[in-house]
Amino acid sequence: MPAEQQERQFKRSLSALADPYRRQLLLALLDHNPQDDDDRDPLNIVEGDEEPEVLETELVHAHLPKLADMEYITWDRTEKTISRGPKWEQIAPLLELLHENRDELPEGWL
């Protein structure tokens, strides 16, 4: 793979991992593929004052579409499932690295 293409792929992966909710969603898919998105907070990560309705809106209108566009996930809106997408293998090594080193990461990263 040409270096320029690798650079774009790496930047796309970092963009997907930039948001804590997307990181947790992708990490959840390491162990449980597919996930059910019928719940407003399928990963049970609502924190503090964040309302479940706000999280659901962000999930449906921002996080899931972004990850689906990147093809890291396949999101079936009808069946309400989220599964590993056709480009999952491009982000999997980063997710495995995060998962294996979660105890070494700053608090709040995962």
Secondary structure as UniProt FT lines:
FT   HELIX           3..17
FT   HELIX           20..31
FT   STRAND          35..36
FT   TURN            42..43
FT   TURN            48..49
FT   HELIX           52..58
FT   HELIX           59..63
FT   HELIX           64..69
FT   TURN            70..71
FT   STRAND          73..76
FT   TURN            77..80
FT   STRAND          81..84
FT   TURN            86..87
FT   HELIX           88..100
FT   HELIX           102..104
FT   TURN            107..108
//
